[in-house]
Amino acid sequence: MTDIAELILKVALFFAGLTVLLWTILSAVRSFVLPRSENAGLTRKVFIIFGRTFYGIIKNRDYARRDRVMAFFAPITLLSLPIVWLALVMFAYTLMFWAVSDSLNLREALVMSGSSLMTLGFKFTDEIAVIVLAFSEAALGMMFIALLIGYLPTMYSAFSERERLVTRIGMLAGEPASIKQLFFIFHVSEVMYDENRMSAFWQDWQDWFAHLEESHTTLAPLNFFRSPAANRSWLTSAGVVLEAASLIASSVKVDRAAQAGIAIRSGTNALGSIAGFFRIEFDSDPQPTDPISITQDEYNTMYDALAELGIPMREDREQCWRDYAGWRVNYDTLLLRLAVLTMAPQVAWVSDREPVAYTQPEIAFDRGV
């Protein structure tokens, strides 16, 4: 190889290594540091690989076994990210060490990179360019580990905040959650007829939806952190609350039912932001007359069940159905498609059906993280 050809090769390999290094750093920043929802390509690829692996493990198993296995998916994948980053950094610096050094062959450059990255210091070359790269690699290795250490408390703090109301709605609506059970508790405790208590309930959930929108797009792995109880889920809890709000806003004769409409808007915005992050297709401005996955017969059965509990219902059932459908259409597709993504437990009207005109998607984790 001529001197010019070798020089061209070394320059090309140096910039190839630098490109891999910058891509890795940018992925870490977008995943863990940037305070907005960003879909990092490298992080997405890692989650896709692990997602397909876990899907292979749980195939043809019952829900209880799937839930136990999938509980490990997000934590294991999350902890694997620094390993992937460090491996790519080591590879990138191997190319750069070899490119700038006159004495290192490719094997020695790999050893130099590993020694620097792990701050072991068992390999040394007295070349200023190599020394500068070694210091920068050692600093990056420590930064990646520190980033994960600082990130995990934030993640689990957001998880705990999310689960607080998820647990509360489980106490009211049962596990798995039931819309009828929630209305029964509302009725016998007379919460539904107390404006102050009902206002506090909706305000709590508006705040929860706002927190959900922020945390589950900036900390995307949270979407796959499963609740401590197998039959409990942040997605089904959100769905039961949205269904309760839609039924109250459209069909139940109570004062200040409009507050339920505000909760529906908050929930729809939150689910829409999460679906947008995962590139899930949905109509952001549906018409009230668009079809929904709930049939009128199902609605009539629910209407009768609530009336049998003694809940005061509006008299014009046909208008109630149209009003209910007008509320449901806002989040119908969002709710059901996110249920597929998160593998939520089966809850009536929330995760027990596919959206209207919806074809089973590709592997859900391919939507990205």
C-alpha positions in Angstrom: 0.0 0.0 0.0 1.4 3.4 -1.0 1.8 6.2 1.6 -1.0 8.2 -0.1 -3.4 5.2 -0.1 -2.6 4.5 3.5 -3.2 8.1 4.5 -6.5 8.1 2.7 -7.6 4.9 4.4 -6.6 6.3 7.8 -8.5 9.5 7.3 -11.5 7.6 6.1 -11.4 5.3 9.1 -10.9 8.2 11.5 -14.0 10.0 10.3 -15.9 6.7 10.2 -15.1 6.2 13.9 -15.9 9.8 14.7 -19.3 9.4 13.0 -20.1 6.3 15.0 -19.0 8.1 18.2 -21.1 11.2 17.5 -24.1 9.0 16.6 -23.8 7.1 19.9 -23.4 10.3 22.0 -26.4 11.9 20.2 -28.5 8.8 20.9 -27.7 8.9 24.6 -28.5 12.6 24.8 -31.8 12.2 22.9 -32.8 9.3 25.1 -31.8 10.4 28.6 -31.0 14.2 28.6 -33.1 16.1 26.1 -36.2 17.4 27.9 -38.7 16.7 25.0 -39.9 13.6 23.2 -37.3 12.5 20.7 -37.2 9.2 18.9 -33.5 8.1 19.1 -32.7 5.6 16.3 -30.1 3.6 18.2 -32.3 3.3 21.3 -35.2 2.2 19.0 -33.2 -0.5 17.4 -32.1 -1.9 20.7 -35.7 -2.0 21.9 -36.8 -3.6 18.6 -34.3 -6.4 18.9 -35.2 -7.2 22.5 -38.9 -6.8 21.8 -38.7 -9.4 19.1 -36.8 -11.7 21.4 -39.3 -11.4 24.2 -42.2 -11.8 21.7 -40.6 -15.1 20.6 -40.4 -16.2 24.3 -44.1 -15.4 25.1 -45.6 -16.7 21.9 -48.6 -19.0 22.5 -48.5 -18.5 26.3 -51.4 -17.4 28.5 -51.7 -13.9 29.7 -50.3 -14.6 33.2 -47.1 -16.1 31.8 -46.8 -13.3 29.2 -47.1 -10.7 31.9 -44.5 -12.3 34.1 -42.0 -12.4 31.1 -42.8 -9.0 29.8 -42.2 -7.5 33.2 -38.5 -8.0 32.6 -38.6 -6.5 29.1 -38.2 -2.8 29.8 -35.7 -3.1 32.7 -33.4 -5.6 30.9 -33.5 -3.5 27.7 -32.9 -0.3 29.6 -29.8 -1.8 31.4 -28.5 -3.1 28.1 -28.3 0.4 26.5 -25.0 1.4 28.3 -23.5 -1.9 27.2 -24.4 -1.1 23.6 -23.1 2.5 23.9 -19.8 1.4 25.4 -19.4 -1.3 22.7 -19.9 1.3 20.0 -17.6 3.8 21.7 -14.9 1.1 21.9 -15.3 0.3 18.3 -15.2 4.0 17.2 -12.1 4.7 19.2 -10.4 1.6 17.9 -10.7 3.0 14.4 -9.5 6.5 15.5 -6.6 5.1 17.5 -5.4 3.1 14.5 -5.8 6.1 12.2 -3.8 8.6 14.3 -1.1 6.2 15.6 2.1 5.3 13.8 2.9 2.4 16.1 -0.5 0.6 16.8 -1.8 -2.1 14.6 -5.6 -2.8 14.6 -5.4 -5.4 17.4 -3.3 -3.1 19.6 -5.7 -0.2 18.8 -8.6 -2.4 20.1 -6.7 -3.1 23.3 -5.8 0.5 23.7 -9.5 1.4 23.3 -10.7 -1.1 25.8 -8.0 -0.1 28.3 -9.0 3.6 28.0 -12.7 3.0 28.1 -12.7 1.0 31.2 -10.0 3.3 32.8 -7.8 0.2 33.4 -4.7 1.8 32.1 -2.8 -1.4 31.2 -2.0 -0.1 27.7 -0.1 3.1 26.9 1.4 4.6 23.8 3.5 7.8 24.1 1.9 9.6 21.2 0.1 12.9 21.9 -2.8 12.2 19.6 -3.4 8.8 21.1 -3.1 10.2 24.7 -5.7 12.9 23.9 -8.1 10.3 22.5 -7.5 8.0 25.5 -8.4 10.7 27.9 -11.6 11.6 26.0 -12.7 8.0 25.8 -12.2 7.4 29.5 -14.3 10.5 30.2 -17.1 9.3 27.9 -17.2 5.9 29.5 -17.7 7.4 33.0 -20.3 9.8 31.6 -22.4 7.1 30.1 -22.4 5.1 33.4 -23.2 8.3 35.4 -26.0 9.1 32.9 -27.7 5.8 33.6 -27.2 6.0 37.3 -28.8 9.5 37.3 -31.6 8.4 34.9 -32.9 5.4 36.9 -34.1 7.4 39.9 -36.0 9.8 37.6 -37.5 6.8 35.8 -38.7 5.1 39.0 -40.0 8.4 40.5 -42.2 8.9 37.4 -43.3 5.2 37.6 -44.3 5.7 41.3 -46.2 8.8 40.5 -48.0 7.0 37.6 -48.9 4.0 39.7 -50.4 6.1 42.6 -53.7 6.7 40.7 -53.5 3.4 38.9 -53.7 1.7 42.3 -56.4 4.0 43.4 -58.6 3.3 40.4 -58.0 -0.4 41.0 -59.4 0.0 44.5 -62.5 1.6 43.0 -63.0 -0.4 39.8 -61.5 -3.7 40.8 -58.7 -5.7 39.1 -59.0 -6.1 36.2 -60.8 -2.8 36.1 -64.6 -2.7 35.4 -66.6 0.3 34.3 -69.7 -1.0 36.0 -67.8 -1.6 39.2 -66.6 2.0 39.1 -70.1 3.4 38.6 -71.4 1.1 41.4 -68.8 2.7 43.8 -69.6 6.2 42.6 -73.3 5.5 43.2 -73.3 3.8 46.6 -70.7 6.3 48.0 -72.7 9.2 46.4 -69.4 10.6 45.1 -71.1 11.1 41.7 -73.7 13.4 43.2 -71.3 15.5 45.2 -70.0 18.3 43.0 -66.9 19.0 45.2 -65.8 15.3 45.4 -66.5 14.7 41.7 -64.6 17.9 40.8 -61.6 16.7 42.9 -61.8 13.3 41.1 -61.6 14.8 37.6 -58.9 17.3 38.7 -56.7 14.4 39.9 -57.1 12.6 36.6 -56.4 15.8 34.6 -53.2 16.2 36.5 -52.4 12.5 36.0 -52.9 12.7 32.2 -50.7 15.8 32.1 -48.0 13.9 33.9 -48.5 10.9 31.7 -48.1 12.9 28.5 -44.8 14.4 29.7 -43.2 11.4 31.4 -44.2 8.7 28.8 -42.8 10.7 25.8 -39.6 12.0 27.4 -39.0 8.7 29.3 -40.3 6.4 26.6 -39.4 3.0 28.3 -42.0 3.9 31.0 -44.7 2.8 28.6 -43.4 -0.8 28.9 -42.9 -0.8 32.7 -45.8 -3.0 33.8 -47.7 -2.4 37.0 -46.9 -4.5 40.1 -50.2 -6.4 39.7 -50.7 -8.5 36.6 -54.3 -7.3 36.0 -53.4 -3.7 36.5 -52.2 -1.3 33.8 -51.7 2.4 33.3 -53.4 2.0 29.9 -56.5 0.2 31.1 -56.8 2.6 34.1 -56.8 5.5 31.7 -59.4 3.8 29.5 -61.8 3.1 32.4 -61.6 6.7 33.5 -62.2 8.0 29.9 -65.1 5.6 29.5 -66.6 6.8 32.8 -66.2 10.4 31.7 -67.8 9.7 28.4 -70.8 7.9 29.9 -71.3 10.7 32.5 -70.9 13.5 30.0 -73.4 11.9 27.6 -75.8 9.8 29.6 -75.9 10.3 33.3 -78.1 13.0 34.8 -75.7 14.8 37.2 -74.7 18.4 37.8 -71.6 19.8 36.1 -71.1 16.8 33.8 -69.0 19.1 31.6 -66.1 18.5 33.9 -65.9 15.0 32.6 -65.5 16.4 29.1 -62.4 18.3 30.2 -60.9 15.1 31.5 -61.7 13.4 28.2 -59.8 16.2 26.4 -56.8 15.8 28.8 -56.7 12.1 28.3 -57.1 12.2 24.5 -54.2 14.7 24.3 -52.0 12.5 26.5 -52.7 9.3 24.5 -52.3 11.2 21.3 -48.9 12.4 22.2 -47.8 8.9 23.2 -49.2 7.4 20.0 -47.5 10.1 17.9 -44.2 9.3 19.6 -44.5 5.6 18.6 -45.7 6.6 15.1 -49.1 5.0 15.5 -51.5 6.3 12.9 -54.7 7.9 14.1 -57.1 10.7 13.2 -56.3 13.7 15.3 -59.5 15.4 14.4 -62.3 12.8 14.1 -65.9 13.7 13.3 -68.6 12.9 15.9 -70.3 10.6 13.4 -67.2 8.5 12.6 -67.5 4.8 13.5 -66.3 3.6 16.9 -65.5 0.1 18.1 -68.4 0.0 20.6 -71.7 -1.0 19.1 -75.0 0.6 19.9 -76.2 -2.7 21.3 -73.3 -2.8 23.7 -74.1 0.8 24.7 -77.7 -0.1 25.4 -76.7 -3.0 27.6 -74.5 -0.6 29.6 -77.2 2.0 29.8 -79.6 -0.6 31.2 -77.0 -1.9 33.7 -76.4 1.6 35.0 -80.1 2.3 35.3 -80.6 -0.9 37.2 -78.0 0.3 39.8 -80.3 3.3 40.4 -78.1 5.8 38.6 -80.3 8.6 37.1 -80.0 8.4 33.3 -81.0 10.9 30.7 -84.3 10.0 29.0 -83.5 10.3 25.3 -81.4 7.1 24.9 -80.8 7.7 21.1 -79.4 11.2 21.8 -77.3 9.7 24.7 -75.8 7.2 22.3 -75.0 9.8 19.7 -73.4 12.0 22.4 -71.4 9.0 23.8 -70.2 8.0 20.4 -69.1 11.7 19.8 -67.0 11.5 23.0 -65.6 8.0 22.4 -64.5 8.7 18.9 -61.8 11.1 20.2 -59.8 8.3 21.9 -61.2 5.1 20.5 -58.4 4.3 18.1 -55.7 5.7 20.4 -56.8 3.6 23.4 -57.1 0.3 21.5 -53.9 0.6 19.5 -51.9 1.5 22.6 -53.4 -1.5 24.3 -51.8 -3.6 21.6 -48.4 -1.8 22.0 -48.3 -2.2 25.8 -49.9 -5.7 25.8 -52.5 -4.5 28.4 -54.7 -6.9 30.3 -58.2 -7.6 28.9 -60.7 -5.0 30.1 -64.2 -4.6 28.6 -64.5 -1.7 26.2 -60.8 -0.8 26.8 -58.5 -3.5 25.5 -60.8 -6.4 24.5 -61.2 -5.5 20.8 -59.4 -4.1 17.8 -60.1 -0.5 16.5 -62.6 -0.1 13.7 -61.0 -0.9 10.3 -57.8 -1.8 12.1 -55.4 -4.4 10.8 -53.1 -6.1 13.4 -49.9 -4.0 13.3 -46.4 -5.2 12.8 -44.5 -6.2 15.9 -45.5 -3.4 18.3 -42.0 -2.6 19.5 -41.1 -1.8 15.9 -43.0 1.4 16.5 -39.8 2.6 18.2 -38.8 3.9 21.6 
